[in-house]
Amino acid sequence: GCEFHQKRIDAETDTHRGEYDFRDPRMGATVIWPFKEWVVDGNVRSRYGADDPVSGDNAQKAAHATGFLCQKWIDMRGENADRVLADKNMPILRYGDVLLMRAEALIELNQNLPEAVSWINQIRTRVNMPAIKVASQSVLREKLRHERRIETAFEGLRYFDIIRWKIGDQVRKGKVYGARLKVVSENMDNKYMEERFWEDKMYLFPVPQEAVDNNPNLLPQNKGWE
């Protein structure tokens, strides 16, 4: 039902993945996919060759390779031979995260939902994404969680969001696939990576056995780790 579905199919060529077209701009700023062009000042410097059998990026030779690379935090201009001199500052706490935390608190309290929506839309407007509208608590909760996943990708926050929201059984369980790769299949099937499992006991780490043994008051083990 997506209005861009057919446009993505029409954009597909032997050296272009149409499925990545007409997406949230943050996707292109975050992920490198097969055949994606490295463009600096309007000039194409190279193309990611995950599907090239003679390329060092050949994902068929590396079982752990998904066919995707991370672009966020990378010096894409390549002006510094020494990458430690690149002008990318790793944030400790980012303003966008603060806005989303505030929005999440209001949504979970089911209070002042228009304000929560305004904070989310401030982030979406920055990247020219359409604004969301005020809706029910359950709808806005899903909107907020999607926004955090997109906005804070590769910032080390996703694991803690999963634990806080208790959604491990939904997002950390099942088969995991990478990109569609010709080197894996001429039919361009998605590359199978692994099957993950989840048990609710994993919301907490086990108490170290040494700590249990050394506690005269019989420190209890976390549920499921006994």
C-alpha positions as CSV (number, residue, x, y, z in Angstrom):
1,G,0.0,0.0,0.0
2,C,3.0,2.4,0.1
3,E,2.7,5.1,-2.6
4,F,6.4,4.7,-3.4
5,H,6.3,0.9,-3.8
6,Q,6.1,0.9,-7.6
7,K,8.5,3.8,-7.9
8,R,11.1,1.8,-6.1
9,I,10.6,-1.2,-8.4
10,D,10.9,1.0,-11.5
11,A,14.1,2.6,-10.2
12,E,15.8,-0.8,-9.9
13,T,18.8,-1.5,-12.2
14,D,21.7,-3.9,-12.2
15,T,23.7,-1.3,-10.3
16,H,21.1,0.4,-8.3
17,R,18.9,-0.7,-5.4
18,G,15.5,1.0,-5.9
19,E,14.3,-0.3,-2.5
20,Y,16.4,2.4,-0.8
21,D,14.9,5.3,-2.8
22,F,12.1,7.6,-1.4
23,R,13.0,6.9,2.2
24,D,13.5,8.9,5.3
25,P,16.7,11.0,4.6
26,R,18.2,9.8,7.8
27,M,18.5,6.3,6.3
28,G,21.0,7.7,3.7
29,A,22.9,9.6,6.3
30,T,23.2,6.5,8.5
31,V,23.6,3.4,6.3
32,I,25.7,2.4,3.3
33,W,24.1,-0.2,1.2
34,P,25.1,-2.2,-1.9
35,F,25.9,0.1,-4.9
36,K,25.5,3.2,-2.8
37,E,27.6,6.0,-4.3
38,W,30.1,8.0,-2.2
39,V,29.4,11.6,-3.3
40,V,31.5,14.6,-2.3
41,D,30.7,18.0,-3.6
42,G,28.6,16.5,-6.4
43,N,31.3,14.1,-7.5
44,V,31.1,10.3,-7.2
45,R,34.3,9.1,-5.6
46,S,33.3,5.4,-5.5
47,R,30.4,2.9,-5.2
48,Y,30.1,0.4,-2.4
49,G,30.9,-2.9,-4.1
50,A,29.3,-5.5,-1.8
51,D,28.1,-7.4,-4.9
52,D,31.5,-7.2,-6.7
53,P,33.2,-10.7,-6.5
54,V,36.7,-9.0,-6.8
55,S,36.0,-6.3,-4.3
56,G,37.3,-6.2,-0.8
57,D,33.7,-5.5,0.2
58,N,32.5,-8.8,-1.1
59,A,30.0,-9.9,1.5
60,Q,30.0,-13.5,0.2
61,K,33.5,-14.0,1.7
62,A,32.5,-12.8,5.1
63,A,29.9,-14.7,7.0
64,H,29.3,-11.9,9.4
65,A,28.9,-9.2,6.7
66,T,25.3,-8.0,6.2
67,G,26.0,-6.1,3.0
68,F,25.4,-2.9,4.9
69,L,27.9,-0.5,6.5
70,C,27.5,2.3,9.0
71,Q,27.8,5.9,7.7
72,K,26.9,7.9,10.8
73,W,30.0,9.5,12.4
74,I,32.1,8.8,9.4
75,D,34.3,11.5,7.8
76,M,32.7,11.1,4.3
77,R,34.7,14.0,2.9
78,G,37.9,12.1,3.5
79,E,39.9,15.2,4.0
80,N,42.0,13.9,6.8
81,A,44.4,11.0,6.2
82,D,44.5,10.5,10.0
83,R,40.9,9.7,10.8
84,V,41.4,10.7,14.5
85,L,41.6,14.3,13.2
86,A,38.3,14.1,11.4
87,D,35.8,16.7,12.6
88,K,33.2,14.4,14.0
89,N,32.4,15.0,17.7
90,M,30.8,12.0,19.5
91,P,28.0,13.4,21.7
92,I,27.5,12.4,25.3
93,L,24.0,13.6,25.4
94,R,22.3,14.9,22.2
95,Y,19.6,17.5,22.0
96,G,17.4,15.3,19.8
97,D,17.6,12.6,22.5
98,V,16.5,15.1,25.1
99,L,13.4,16.1,23.0
100,L,12.5,12.4,22.5
101,M,12.9,11.7,26.2
102,R,10.5,14.6,27.1
103,A,8.0,13.4,24.4
104,E,8.2,9.8,25.7
105,A,7.6,11.0,29.3
106,L,4.5,13.0,28.3
107,I,3.1,10.1,26.2
108,E,3.6,7.5,29.0
109,L,1.9,9.9,31.4
110,N,-0.8,10.4,28.8
111,Q,-0.6,14.2,29.5
112,N,-0.2,17.1,27.2
113,L,0.0,14.9,24.0
114,P,0.1,18.0,21.7
115,E,3.3,19.1,23.4
116,A,4.8,15.6,22.9
117,V,3.9,15.7,19.3
118,S,5.5,19.1,18.9
119,W,8.9,17.8,20.2
120,I,8.7,14.8,17.8
121,N,7.9,17.1,14.9
122,Q,10.8,19.4,15.7
123,I,13.1,16.5,15.0
124,R,11.2,15.4,11.9
125,T,11.1,18.9,10.5
126,R,14.9,19.1,10.7
127,V,15.2,16.4,8.1
128,N,12.2,17.5,6.0
129,M,9.9,14.6,7.1
130,P,6.2,15.2,7.3
131,A,4.8,16.1,10.7
132,I,2.8,13.6,12.7
133,K,-0.6,14.4,14.2
134,V,-2.0,14.2,17.7
135,A,-3.5,10.8,18.3
136,S,-4.2,8.3,21.1
137,Q,-1.5,7.4,23.6
138,S,-1.0,3.9,22.0
139,V,-0.6,5.4,18.5
140,L,1.9,8.1,19.7
141,R,3.8,5.5,21.7
142,E,4.5,3.6,18.5
143,K,5.4,6.8,16.7
144,L,7.8,7.8,19.4
145,R,9.5,4.4,19.5
146,H,9.9,4.4,15.7
147,E,11.4,7.9,15.9
148,R,13.9,6.9,18.5
149,R,15.0,3.9,16.5
150,I,15.6,6.1,13.4
151,E,17.0,9.2,15.0
152,T,19.4,7.6,17.5
153,A,20.6,4.7,15.3
154,F,24.2,3.6,16.2
155,E,24.3,5.9,19.2
156,G,24.3,3.1,21.8
157,L,20.8,3.7,23.0
158,R,18.7,1.0,21.3
159,Y,19.5,-1.8,23.8
160,F,18.4,0.4,26.7
161,D,15.2,1.4,24.9
162,I,14.4,-2.3,24.3
163,I,14.9,-3.1,28.0
164,R,12.9,-0.1,29.2
165,W,10.0,-0.9,26.9
166,K,10.1,-4.6,27.5
167,I,9.9,-5.5,23.8
168,G,12.8,-8.0,23.7
169,D,10.5,-10.8,22.6
170,Q,9.3,-8.7,19.7
171,V,12.6,-7.3,18.3
172,R,15.3,-9.6,19.6
173,K,13.9,-12.9,18.5
174,G,13.8,-14.7,15.2
175,K,15.8,-14.8,12.0
176,V,18.0,-11.9,10.9
177,Y,18.7,-11.0,7.3
178,G,21.1,-8.6,5.6
179,A,20.9,-6.9,2.2
180,R,19.7,-8.4,-1.1
181,L,23.0,-9.6,-2.7
182,K,23.6,-11.0,-6.1
183,V,26.7,-12.8,-4.8
184,V,24.4,-14.7,-2.5
185,S,21.7,-15.4,-5.0
186,E,21.0,-14.4,-8.6
187,N,17.5,-13.9,-7.5
188,M,18.8,-11.3,-5.0
189,D,17.4,-13.0,-1.9
190,N,18.2,-11.3,1.4
191,K,21.3,-12.7,3.0
192,Y,20.5,-14.9,6.0
193,M,22.7,-14.0,9.0
194,E,21.5,-15.8,12.1
195,E,18.6,-16.7,14.3
196,R,18.4,-14.9,17.6
197,F,16.6,-16.0,20.7
198,W,15.1,-14.2,23.7
199,E,14.0,-15.1,27.2
200,D,12.5,-12.6,29.5
201,K,15.1,-13.3,32.1
202,M,17.5,-11.4,29.8
203,Y,15.9,-8.1,30.9
204,L,18.2,-8.4,33.9
205,F,21.8,-9.7,34.1
206,P,22.5,-12.6,36.5
207,V,24.0,-11.7,39.8
208,P,27.6,-12.9,39.7
209,Q,27.9,-16.2,41.6
210,E,30.9,-14.9,43.5
211,A,28.7,-12.1,44.9
212,V,26.0,-14.6,45.9
213,D,28.6,-16.9,47.6
214,N,30.2,-14.1,49.5
215,N,26.9,-12.6,50.9
216,P,26.0,-14.0,54.3
217,N,22.4,-12.8,53.9
218,L,22.0,-15.1,50.9
219,L,21.8,-12.5,48.1
220,P,19.0,-13.8,45.8
221,Q,19.7,-14.6,42.2
222,N,17.6,-12.8,39.5
223,K,14.6,-14.7,38.3
224,G,15.4,-17.2,35.6
225,W,19.1,-17.3,36.3
226,E,18.9,-19.6,39.3
